[in-house]
Amino acid sequence: RIFVLGIGFFTLCFLMTSLGGQFSAKRLGDSPFTIRTEVMGALESRGVLRRMSDMLEMLMKRMDILARLENSTDFHKGDEARFPLDRFQPAAGLMERIQAIAQNVSDIAIKVDQILRNSLLNGKVMEGRRDQCEVPRDPKYPDCAGKVEWMRARWTSDPCYAFFGVDGTECSFLIYLSEVEWFCPPLPWRNRTVAAPSPPPPPRAQAAFRRDLARLLELIGTGKESLSFMKKRIRHLAQQWLRAARRLEQKLAGRQRDQKHILIHIGFLTEESGDVFSPRVLKGGPLGEMVQWADILAALFMLGHSLRVTVSLKELQSHLGVPPGRGNCPLTSPLPFDLIYTDYHGLQQMKQHMGLSFKKYRCRVRVIDTFGTEPAYNHEEYATLRGYRTNWGYWNLQPTQFMTMFPHTPDNSFMGFVSEELNQTERELIKANKVSSMAVVYGKEASIWKGKEKFLAILNKYMEIHGTVYYETQRPPEVPAFVKNHGLLPQHEFQQLLRKAKLFIGFGFPYEGPAPLEAIANGCVFLQARFNPPHSSLNHEFFRGKPTSREATVFQVSSQHPYAEDFIGKPHVWTVDYNNSEEFEAAIKTIMRTQVDPYLPYEYTCEGMLERIHAYIQHQDFCTPSSPPPPPKTKTPAMQSPPSPLALSPNSTHLVWSPSAGWAPQAWPPVASLQVWVSEPQHTCTETCRRRGLVCEPTFFRFLNKEEVFLQLSIACDSTESEMNHLYPAVAENVRECYLQKEPLLFSCAGYNPKYRRLCPCRDFRQGQVALCRDCL
């Protein structure tokens, strides 16, 4: 009997295991009764159930034989005659149980057979549907048919399509184009469960100013000289960053700040882009870009945001969630980053590997762009039609998504970098140790010195000349023998050299680097050449191909360093005609007699940069459409459109935001800082605002791109047209024709035409911080 019970238990276990094995899902998430059960699996499952039933029937027969034998034996035992009934009753109970199990197995077999038949039938129906899908004709999806046609011809061109389930059938095309991409409507026969209302997202973590930079140094990684340079710079300025963070924290007075998840992808350092910078770090190559990136990393980290840093394409793909293939498909999951800081190389890499997701998420990108990108070069169609197309433009981003090293144009956001700030003791020590007859030449590459013998000879009459030109074995022949060349110096040794020198002299190149600001911050006078005519993409090879003209603006390249010339000026910065030997020599004599203190503009201090980046992160939003003005409260004929919120300033000829407007949009900068001025025919909006002590603010163009604004400014318009032109809104006064801007991406502070007077949006700015208005922080 124990043996029989064991056999029964074993049979039940075998039954359960066999059924589980036969119906185990071949894909994650499948149940035993899904339509994916295959024909072989169905036949094998029915066979197993029949074998189970046969085994139980055989077991019942043998139990019956054992019971009869036991009954016969007990009948012949006289004094044990009372036990047979007691012994037979358990056997009878076991028999009943086994019979019940056999009946259940038989019932299960019948039911499973029905399920399998239905599953196979449904599978055939589904397979038929997969082979017989028709391209829907839905006006809401006008591109569907064309996309299906493309998929028919090209679906094997990228493995990513197969990754998402495309197998060459019409239905797989439509499933992909409706569920992975969004060119076709959803298929009605697809299993789609109604999603339950998602719970509200948890509260965002709050950003807290950090007190240590060690974690950032780990995030940057190793393996490149460029990364080592950036880490050394961050360590060198660590205490200044910490002090600046404490000051800004006090200024913000506990204001709540959401912590952002930020990806920093330095594209020009990837192997795929060539990485020409890293091998030249120790050979006198340009360091300006790496200086800026190091400071951006430090600022974002000190502000308390969550960072990921990549300098390889493979890491970029991993962080973004790029599917395997050649980059034609969207990302496999929603983008996990609120912001992405990259450069033009990284932007190109993202476009190549993100598929349609690039268009969806490009509003989160911030492009570090040394020389800037003007709107005329940024708009692809316009740049192509009007001759502004270059190798670096035509991205159709909001122009303020481009972030520059200097405030070349208010059309872009000014990112900047930092220079070392001196305390009072250091400032006094520098003043005491200055050598009035010592000059340092700006230029680490020998080619910069070529053809400069005339200037150097004049300078050598008055000052001892020092150079920091890189060389390996022998002195570069371009450097005259009377120059004391120190070779390439580490940053701290170069700083010590600047602290002794009186003059820091540039020979016209490199353009707009950080070194002149560092020299001025260390008490040097910066002497540079005036360019006549100014350099631009139209007349100079260096700027040709860059997405900016830099013409007829306050930041036109009229010298080696326009920012130093226009924002700092004398006595710290002297700009002279190097072709005029008398002017050049007179400037040197005056500089030697002039006493100057170390000077650093606030916007190039650690605190200034933290303040600026904090404001951008908190207020710049390129993913949310701008809110339109509210509708009129009444529908009377006299109020078909809301009254203009702009009003003529008292005793003036410009417009301001009216305090009685009754509404103020959620705009940044705040509209209270707006002033609308009309330019002269020869002036850009940048120049028009500057002449009034203001800054052109392109985000305000949308408020004055209206016909009634011309009337408010007493401009007579015989006709008003809307066109794509980076100079509009504007008026051609000689013919009384007014023009509105048709394409918001072309709103631009840059550019002029003698026949137009432009409507210019201006704003105020914080002292020492041109990027921010007075109430922008």
Disulfide bonds with the S-S distance in Angstrom:
Cys133-Cys171 1.65
Cys144-Cys184 2.01
Cys160-Cys329 1.98
Cys363-Cys623 2.05
Cys685-Cys760 2.13
Cys689-Cys762 2.01
Cys696-Cys749 2.03
Cys717-Cys738 1.75
Cys773-Cys776 2.13
